[in-house]
Amino acid sequence: MAAAGGGAWALWWRGLTRGRAAARCAGSGAGGASLLRSPGQLPACRQKSSVSFLSRPDRPNLAYNKIKGKNPGVVFLPGLRSDMNGQKAVALQDFCKSLGHAFVRFDYTGCGSSDGNLQECTVGKWRKDVLSVLDELTDGPQILVGSSLGGWLMLHAAIARPEKVAALVGVAAAADYLVTTFKQLPLEVQKEIEEKGEWKLPTKHNEEGFYCLSYEFIKEAENHCLLSNPIPITCPIKLIHGMKDEDVPWKVSMQIADDVVSTDVDVILRKVEMANRGPSYGLSREVQEKIEQKYDLELENKLVDWIIVQSGEKIEHPPPGRQNFQKWLMDGTLLCKLINSLHPKGKEPIPKISESKMAFKQMEQISQFLKAAEIYGVRTTDIFQTVDLWEGKDMAAVQRTLMSLGSLAVTKDDGCYRGDPSWFHR
């Protein structure tokens, strides 16, 4: 991006963080809510009635609203089953208008006022919608603001049209998260969804309490997953996420920041829930109960005994129970000590272990343990996800990883294992 564009981006962002968009929209002056002070909690704003349509010969027409102005322009990408008349979209339009910046908001195919059948939509089709908007409705580099699912699509747009993207702003960006959540379901639940052909995704954003997503939608979405590999995006990126978000965990934004190639990345974590941005991706109570039923209290006691003996330190035995076991391990310290103890002195895979109250540091240490466990020989299918432990999503998966690790240690018989060999199968 040219220097002038970079300066304009900086000025635009500075104005946004001062809350002028929300203040102007609410008409409340300095007392208005800031987009960063209260992410997702923007005041009710007037809706724009002027709707235009982008005609596409080979695809459904897209409804959009556009204001002319200077570059970089701003394009807002809504979340799953949201539309261009949401509070954030309209408030952001007022903000851009106040600064004289061009702005576009639009509806995906099958959503809002756009043509198309929602049941036939896919992540891939919505990705093409974003590219159509960039190609046909904007001039020069744009700042893409993506909310939830829109945060996933903005990453794809930046990869496909780097010359058209000046910067990215993610609001609770949900990259890969539909697919990740589906794959965290028990295998029998996944099989049941495949047989029925639909997934009732829990949500608190409609009267039914769920969204129906076809199994084909999820399988197609797998083709667009980005995380866990380098993401070839080099423009400036701001990622805003609520730490109490019950839908999309803030660790998703942290992973995006880790995976993008760009070095100009800021993650802004807020101790508020990111509201009004689409469906809840959380596990239903029924599914969570099925996961918890797999947790083995007897196995927990065996694993605690082994971790204490193997680590070779005076460690206090935690009270029994799944939640206590989770709290005992969640900062990653014991896990890192455990994996280090399975290596000869001087060859420990994690050289620095520190106790920390900071969530980021705790999750980082869990991640270090998981990488070291995989290198040690634990199969990828037996490795739990960081969120399984840190948020207590699936402690049965944590037990499975530790059992696999213990069995490997006994089988290797390299002199590093401590404890009763009968605790684990060879």
C-alpha positions in Angstrom: 0.0 0.0 0.0 1.3 3.4 -0.9 2.4 5.8 1.9 -0.5 8.0 1.4 -2.9 5.1 1.7 -1.1 4.0 4.8 -1.5 7.5 6.3 -5.2 7.5 5.5 -5.7 4.1 7.0 -4.0 5.3 10.2 -6.2 8.3 10.4 -9.3 6.3 9.7 -8.4 3.8 12.4 -7.6 6.5 15.0 -11.0 8.1 14.4 -12.8 4.7 14.7 -11.2 3.9 18.0 -12.3 7.2 19.4 -15.9 6.2 18.9 -17.0 8.9 16.5 -19.0 6.5 14.5 -21.2 5.4 17.4 -21.3 8.9 18.9 -22.6 10.5 15.7 -25.1 7.7 15.1 -26.5 7.9 18.6 -26.4 11.7 18.6 -25.1 11.6 22.1 -21.8 13.4 21.7 -18.9 12.4 23.8 -21.0 10.0 25.8 -21.7 7.8 22.8 -20.3 4.2 22.8 -17.0 3.6 21.1 -16.6 0.7 18.6 -13.8 -0.4 20.8 -15.2 0.5 24.2 -18.2 -1.6 23.5 -17.7 -4.0 20.6 -20.9 -5.2 19.2 -22.9 -2.9 21.5 -23.6 -0.1 19.1 -26.7 2.1 19.6 -29.6 1.6 17.3 -29.0 3.6 14.2 -31.3 4.7 11.4 -31.4 2.3 8.5 -30.7 3.5 5.0 -33.6 2.9 2.6 -31.6 3.3 -0.7 -30.8 -0.2 -2.0 -29.1 -0.9 -5.3 -28.4 -4.2 -7.0 -25.2 -5.5 -8.6 -26.3 -7.5 -11.7 -24.2 -10.6 -12.4 -25.0 -12.6 -15.6 -23.8 -15.9 -14.1 -24.8 -15.4 -10.4 -27.7 -14.0 -8.3 -27.9 -10.2 -8.0 -26.5 -8.7 -4.9 -28.2 -6.0 -2.9 -25.9 -3.2 -1.7 -25.7 0.4 -0.4 -22.9 2.6 -1.4 -21.7 6.1 -0.6 -19.0 7.9 -2.6 -15.9 9.3 -1.0 -12.2 9.2 -0.8 -9.9 6.2 -0.6 -9.2 4.0 1.1 -12.8 3.0 0.9 -14.4 0.7 3.5 -16.4 -2.5 2.8 -18.4 -4.2 5.6 -18.8 -8.0 5.5 -21.6 -9.2 7.8 -21.8 -12.5 9.8 -23.6 -15.7 9.1 -27.3 -15.0 8.2 -26.9 -11.4 9.0 -27.5 -8.6 6.5 -26.3 -5.1 5.6 -28.8 -3.4 7.9 -27.2 -4.5 11.2 -26.2 -1.9 13.8 -22.5 -2.2 13.1 -22.9 -1.8 9.3 -25.1 1.3 9.5 -23.0 2.9 12.3 -19.9 2.3 10.3 -21.4 3.8 7.2 -22.3 7.0 9.2 -18.7 7.1 10.5 -17.2 6.8 7.1 -19.5 9.4 5.7 -18.5 11.8 8.5 -14.9 11.5 7.4 -15.6 11.5 3.7 -14.5 8.0 3.0 -16.3 5.7 0.5 -18.3 2.9 2.0 -20.1 -0.2 0.8 -22.3 -2.6 2.7 -24.1 -5.5 1.0 -26.0 -8.7 1.5 -24.6 -12.1 0.6 -26.5 -14.3 -1.9 -29.7 -15.7 -0.3 -29.5 -13.1 2.6 -31.3 -9.9 3.2 -32.5 -8.3 -0.1 -30.1 -10.2 -2.4 -31.4 -12.8 -4.8 -30.7 -16.5 -4.4 -31.7 -19.5 -2.3 -30.1 -19.5 1.1 -30.3 -23.3 1.3 -28.1 -23.6 -1.8 -25.5 -21.1 -0.5 -21.9 -22.1 0.5 -18.9 -20.4 2.0 -17.4 -20.6 -1.5 -20.3 -18.8 -3.1 -20.2 -16.1 -0.4 -16.5 -15.7 -1.0 -17.3 -15.0 -4.7 -19.8 -12.4 -3.6 -17.1 -10.5 -1.7 -14.8 -10.6 -4.7 -17.6 -9.4 -7.0 -18.2 -6.4 -4.7 -14.5 -5.6 -4.6 -14.2 -5.9 -8.4 -17.3 -4.1 -9.4 -18.2 -1.6 -6.7 -14.9 -0.3 -5.4 -12.0 1.7 -6.8 -8.5 1.3 -5.4 -7.5 -0.4 -2.1 -10.2 -0.9 0.5 -10.4 -1.4 4.3 -12.4 -4.6 4.8 -14.3 -4.9 8.1 -15.5 -8.4 8.7 -17.8 -9.5 11.5 -17.8 -13.2 12.6 -18.1 -15.2 9.4 -17.3 -12.0 7.5 -13.9 -12.0 9.2 -13.3 -15.4 7.6 -14.3 -14.1 4.2 -12.2 -11.0 4.5 -9.1 -13.1 4.8 -10.0 -15.0 1.6 -10.6 -11.6 -0.1 -7.2 -10.3 1.0 -5.5 -13.5 -0.4 -7.4 -13.4 -3.7 -7.2 -9.6 -4.3 -4.1 -8.2 -2.4 -4.0 -5.2 -4.7 -7.6 -4.3 -3.6 -7.0 -4.5 0.1 -5.4 -1.7 2.1 -6.1 -3.2 5.6 -8.3 -5.6 7.5 -10.4 -5.2 10.7 -11.9 -8.3 12.2 -14.7 -8.2 14.7 -14.8 -11.6 16.5 -13.5 -13.1 13.2 -14.7 -16.7 12.9 -12.1 -18.2 10.6 -12.7 -21.9 10.1 -14.9 -21.9 13.2 -17.9 -23.6 11.7 -15.7 -26.5 10.6 -13.7 -26.6 13.8 -16.8 -26.7 15.9 -18.3 -29.5 13.8 -15.1 -31.6 14.1 -15.2 -31.2 17.9 -18.5 -33.0 18.1 -18.3 -36.7 19.1 -17.9 -39.0 16.1 -21.3 -40.6 16.7 -22.9 -37.1 16.6 -21.1 -36.3 13.4 -22.2 -39.5 11.9 -25.8 -38.8 12.9 -25.6 -35.4 11.2 -24.2 -36.9 8.0 -27.1 -39.5 7.9 -29.7 -36.8 8.5 -28.1 -34.4 6.2 -28.4 -31.4 8.5 -26.9 -29.9 11.6 -29.0 -27.9 14.0 -26.4 -25.3 15.1 -27.4 -23.8 18.5 -28.0 -20.1 18.5 -29.6 -17.5 20.8 -30.3 -15.2 17.8 -33.7 -16.6 16.6 -36.9 -18.0 18.1 -36.1 -21.6 17.1 -32.9 -21.6 19.1 -30.9 -23.1 16.2 -29.9 -22.7 12.6 -30.2 -25.6 10.1 -27.0 -26.1 8.2 -26.8 -28.9 5.6 -24.1 -31.5 5.9 -23.0 -30.5 2.4 -22.5 -26.9 3.6 -20.1 -28.0 6.3 -18.2 -30.3 3.9 -17.8 -27.5 1.3 -16.7 -25.1 4.0 -13.7 -27.5 4.8 -12.3 -26.4 1.4 -11.9 -22.9 2.7 -10.2 -23.5 6.0 -7.1 -21.3 6.5 -5.7 -21.8 10.0 -2.7 -23.9 11.1 -0.9 -22.9 8.0 0.8 -19.6 6.9 -1.8 -17.2 5.6 -0.3 -15.1 2.7 -1.6 -11.7 3.8 0.8 -8.8 4.3 -1.4 -5.8 4.9 -2.1 -4.2 8.3 -4.6 -6.1 10.4 -6.6 -5.2 13.5 -8.5 -8.0 15.3 -11.1 -7.1 18.0 -12.5 -9.8 20.2 -14.5 -10.1 23.4 -12.8 -12.3 26.0 -16.3 -13.4 27.3 -17.6 -14.2 23.8 -19.7 -17.3 24.2 -20.0 -17.9 20.5 -16.5 -17.6 18.9 -13.6 -18.0 21.4 -11.1 -15.1 21.3 -8.3 -17.6 20.8 -9.5 -17.7 17.1 -8.3 -14.1 16.7 -5.0 -15.1 18.4 -4.5 -17.9 15.9 -5.3 -15.7 12.9 -2.6 -13.3 14.2 -0.1 -16.1 14.6 -0.8 -17.5 11.1 -0.8 -14.4 8.9 2.4 -13.5 7.3 1.9 -9.8 8.0 4.0 -8.4 10.9 1.6 -5.4 11.3 -1.0 -7.1 13.4 -2.8 -5.9 16.5 -5.1 -8.0 18.6 -7.5 -6.1 20.9 -9.1 -8.2 23.6 -12.1 -6.8 25.5 -13.7 -8.1 28.6 -17.2 -7.9 27.1 -19.2 -10.2 24.9 -19.3 -9.4 21.2 -23.0 -9.2 20.7 -25.3 -8.8 17.7 -23.2 -10.6 15.2 -24.8 -13.8 14.2 -25.4 -17.3 15.6 -23.9 -19.0 18.6 -21.3 -21.6 17.5 -21.2 -23.2 21.0 -22.0 -26.8 21.6 -25.5 -27.6 22.6 -26.2 -28.9 26.1 -27.0 -32.3 24.8 -23.7 -32.6 22.9 -21.7 -31.2 25.9 -23.4 -33.8 28.1 -22.4 -36.6 25.7 -18.8 -35.4 25.8 -18.7 -35.2 29.6 -20.1 -38.7 29.9 -16.9 -40.0 28.3 -14.8 -38.5 31.1 -13.4 -41.2 33.4 -13.0 -40.4 37.1 -11.0 -43.5 37.8 -8.7 -42.7 34.9 -8.3 -39.2 36.3 -6.9 -40.5 39.5 -4.4 -42.7 37.7 -3.3 -39.8 35.4 -2.8 -37.4 38.4 -0.7 -40.0 40.2 1.5 -40.5 37.1 1.9 -36.7 36.4 3.1 -36.2 40.0 5.5 -39.1 40.0 6.8 -38.5 36.4 7.4 -34.8 37.1 9.5 -35.7 40.1 8.4 -32.6 42.1 6.3 -32.0 45.2 3.0 -31.2 43.6 -0.2 -31.0 45.5 -2.8 -33.6 44.6 -6.0 -31.8 43.2 -9.4 -32.6 44.6 -11.2 -35.2 42.5 -13.5 -34.2 39.7 -13.4 -33.0 36.1 -13.4 -29.3 36.8 -10.6 -29.6 39.4 -8.5 -31.7 37.0 -9.0 -29.0 34.4 -8.0 -26.2 36.7 -4.9 -28.2 37.8 -3.7 -28.4 34.2 -5.0 -25.4 32.5 -2.0 -23.1 32.8 0.1 -25.6 30.9 2.9 -25.6 33.5 2.5 -29.2 34.7 2.0 -30.5 31.1 5.3 -28.8 30.0 7.1 -30.3 33.0 5.6 -33.7 32.2 6.7 -33.8 28.5 10.2 -32.5 29.5 10.6 -35.3 32.1 10.1 -37.8 29.3 13.4 -36.7 27.7 17.0 -37.0 28.8 18.4 -34.1 30.8 19.6 -31.4 28.4 17.3 -32.5 25.6 14.0 -31.1 27.0 11.8 -29.8 24.2 10.5 -26.8 26.2 13.4 -24.9 27.7 11.5 -22.2 29.5 8.4 -22.9 31.7 6.8 -20.2 33.7 3.7 -19.9 35.8 1.5 -17.1 34.6 -2.0 -15.7 35.2 -2.1 -14.3 31.7 -4.5 -16.3 29.5 -2.3 -15.9 26.4 0.8 -17.3 28.2 -1.2 -20.3 29.6 -2.6 -21.2 26.2 0.8 -20.8 24.7 2.3 -23.3 27.1 -0.6 -25.8 26.4 0.2 -25.3 22.7 3.9 -26.0 23.3 3.0 -29.2 25.2 0.8 -30.4 22.3 3.5 -29.8 19.7 6.1 -31.6 21.8 3.7 -34.5 22.4 3.1 -34.9 18.7 6.9 -34.9 18.0 7.2 -37.5 20.8 4.9 -39.7 18.8 1.4 -39.1 19.9 -0.9 -39.5 16.9 -2.6 -36.4 15.6 -6.0 -38.0 16.1 -5.2 -38.4 19.8 -4.1 -34.8 20.3 -6.7 -32.6 22.1 -7.3 -29.0 21.1 -6.1 -26.1 23.3 -9.7 -25.0 23.9 -10.6 -28.6 25.1 -8.4 -28.0 28.2 -8.3 -24.2 28.7 -12.0 -23.8 28.4 -12.9 -27.3 29.7 -14.7 -28.1 26.4 -13.6 -31.8 26.3 -11.6 -33.1 29.2 -12.1 -36.6 27.9 -10.0 -35.7 24.9 -7.3 -34.4 27.4 -7.4 -37.8 29.1 -7.0 -39.5 25.8 -3.9 -37.5 24.9 -2.3 -38.2 28.3 -3.1 -41.9 28.1 -1.5 -42.1 24.6 1.5 -40.2 25.9 1.9 -42.6 28.9 1.6 -45.7 26.7 4.3 -44.4 24.4 6.6 -43.7 27.3 6.2 -47.2 28.6 6.6 -48.7 25.2 9.8 -46.7 24.4 11.4 -48.1 27.7 14.2 -45.6 27.3 14.8 -45.0 31.0 12.8 -41.8 31.2 9.5 -43.2 32.3 8.7 -43.1 36.0 5.8 -44.8 37.7 4.0 -48.2 37.5 4.3 -49.6 34.0 0.9 -51.3 34.5 -0.8 -47.9 34.5 -0.6 -47.9 30.7 -0.8 -50.4 27.8 2.2 -51.0 25.7 
